[in-house]
Amino acid sequence: MQLPDAIRARRMVRAFAPRPVPPELVDRLLDLATRAPSAGNTRPWAFVVLEGDETRRLWDVTLPDERRARFRWRSLLDAPVVVVPLVEPGAYVRRYAEPDKEGTGLGAGTEAWPVPYWWVDGGMAVHGLLLAAVDAGLGALFFGLFEHERAVLDALGVPEGWRALGAVALGWPAPDEPGRSAGRPRPPLDAVVHRGRWRPAGPRQP
């Protein structure tokens, strides 16, 4: 698959066939995800991979049994793989305290960063994972952990100092219905691209 095709084909899949994904394929996707750029080449990420019955360790925290009967996308729980992508903000502080970066002042602490690049770089790694999944013929869904983040990290034995971006369900896609937001129109390019200076939305000015 060509990259433009993968980008256009990517969507959030909420139903999966209960068919395993070979571990070597999961490793290949994660290797591609780690090729994402990161500030200072810090590479702050890690991935907890849950396969088969291990996925219950996440669902039991985020979607306990008493809530599952009312859950709209029950087939999401059939995903054979769930990946929890993690970032370590402190890695940036340590990296930017090194001699080649210390002049930036960003090694003073996470509060010194006007933009928290651990989230930016982690998001790029996740996007790489989503596109790699499409290229491999898999479906994927990124979803937030929200108020369950700390409980999930504890259940998975993740040490202090690491944060979860969310989770990614991976597997062979099954027929599903689109999410409630899927029908929102994509803005035209002229509404989001401003060449030379900011221009009001609408037809491009001469």
Summary of the structure (lengths in Angstrom):
residues: 206
radius of gyration: 19.4
end to end distance: 37.6
largest distance: 59.3
contacts: 539
relative contact order: 0.21
helix: 44%
strand: 14%
